[in-house]
Structure formats: structure tokens, C-alpha cells
Amino acid sequence: MDTSLWPAEWPHDSPDTAMSIPEAHATMQRHLGCNITECGRKRAARDVLVDGGRVLEQHPARRDGEPNGPSRGSEGM
């Protein structure tokens, strides 16, 4: 996505005030095509939803191809 075409300070910059959970949901829908690392508004919305327990924080897969965290059946090892 070419972020150089975005108008300055709109609408992809981080918001000045905290979003509510409904605002965060709407923002995530409006910014569906945005990259979370480039769009401060989408990142702020995601943070609100993670903090509110509405979305689980996702971690990238490890480079060796193994998923993050314990695998099924590994409890108690």
C-alpha cells in the first residue's frame, strides 16, 4: 500500500483520544485493507480490542515452521 498518497494526519494516524470498543470495531472494518504496521488508527483499534478481550493478540509463526506456544498433547511434559 502506498502510504505517500494519504492526506497528512487523516485518517490513518493514531487517534488523539481513546476509542470505545464499538468505535474500534468500526475502525477495523473501515481499515480492513490497511497494514497494521503502517496504519496507526488500525493499530490503535486492534489494541483496544485486544485489551478489551474481544480479539486475541496474534503472534507471527516462528521461522522454523513451528507454531508459537505449546502444541496439543504437550501439557505436563
HELIX and SHEET records of a PDB file:
HELIX    1   1 THR A    3  LEU A    5  5                                   3    
HELIX    2   2 ILE A   21  ARG A   30  1                                  10    
HELIX    3   3 GLY A   40  ASP A   51  1                                  12    
END                                                                             
